[in-house]
Amino acid sequence: MMQTRILIIEDHVLVREAMALTLAQVCEGVYCEQATNATDALALLEANPNCDLLVVDLMLPEINGFSLLGIIAKRFPDVPALVVSALDDRESIHRAMRAGASGFVSKASSSNTLVEAVRTILSGGVFTPEATTGGDGSNRSRRASQAFAERFQLTAAQGRVLELVAQGKSNRDIAEFLGLSEGTVKVHVSAILRALGVTSRAQALLMMTRAGLRV
């Protein structure tokens, strides 16, 4: 059985333990490590960078979550991060996503929302509070995007870019949303086009539309 390693970075022990219990529902073989601050979390990643997901609080002591996301994006760019925070205003959400988060869940959300967010990100998707307001249609669109990415063996990073391309976002919008440079997004888009066997973004959008993705 493959093990899914999740590192929870949260300074409140009861919250950490509750999240670990909830995340055990994501799939079989979930292994949750816990860190109380950014320094400890980075030490764990340095010792073993093979981590499937980080769950990050924004209000951490010493180094806050926003700064930690920036460090993670530079030092461990292949490790996705899900922010779980009580700071759930629109500005904080957008700031976290620009800093490199792959998703955001408010601490006021249900455990089912947390599980859904983790599954989405582990599958290469992006999860934001807005994604939960679209009902079954939004969920179907996200599942279609993930299935499409898997079909063409795209990486997790390419899958995140693909999902936003399917929403009609420009490279600049995608770069801002994911906290990447526009050049990096262009590299991902080029790789996606090669994987799909097409030569233009328009052809890729047509393929995604036929596959049931919302464009």
C-alpha positions, 0 to 999 in steps of 0.5 A: 500500500502506498503511503500518503505523507501529510505534514500539518503545521499548526501551533494549537495541539488540539487543532492539529490532532483533530485535523490528523483524525479527519485526514485519516479519512482521505484514503488508506495509508495516510500518515500525518506528521505534525509541526508546531511552527515553520522552523520545525516544519522546514527541518522535517522537510529538509530531512525528508522532502518526500511529502505529498501535502502540507496543511498550513495555518497562517497565524504561526509563531515567529514565521507566519504562514504567508512567509512559510508558503513563500519559502516552501515555493522556493525550496520545495516547489513540488510539495503542494500546500493547503492553508487551513486558517481562521483568517478567511477574508478574501484578501487573506485567501488571495494573498495565500494563493499568490504566495503559493498555496494550492488551496484554502479552507476556512477553520469554520468549514466542515471536516467534509470540506477539509477532506474534499480539499485534500483529495482535490489537491492530492489529485493535482487540483486547486481548491478555494472557498469559491469552489465550494459554492458551485454545487454539483456542477463545480464538483463535476467540472473539477473531477473532469479536469483531474481526469483529463490531466491524468489521461495525458499524464500531466504533473500536479503542477501542470494539472493546476495550471490546466484547471485554470486554463480550462476556466479561461484564465490568462497566463498572467491571471494564472501566475497571480493566482498560483503565485508563480512567475508568468514565465513559469506558467508559459513553460507549464502551458507549453508542456501541456500543449505537447502532452495533448498533441496540439499546437495552440491554446485554442486547440487545447481549449477545444479538446477540454470542452469536448472532454466536459471541462468548463471553459 
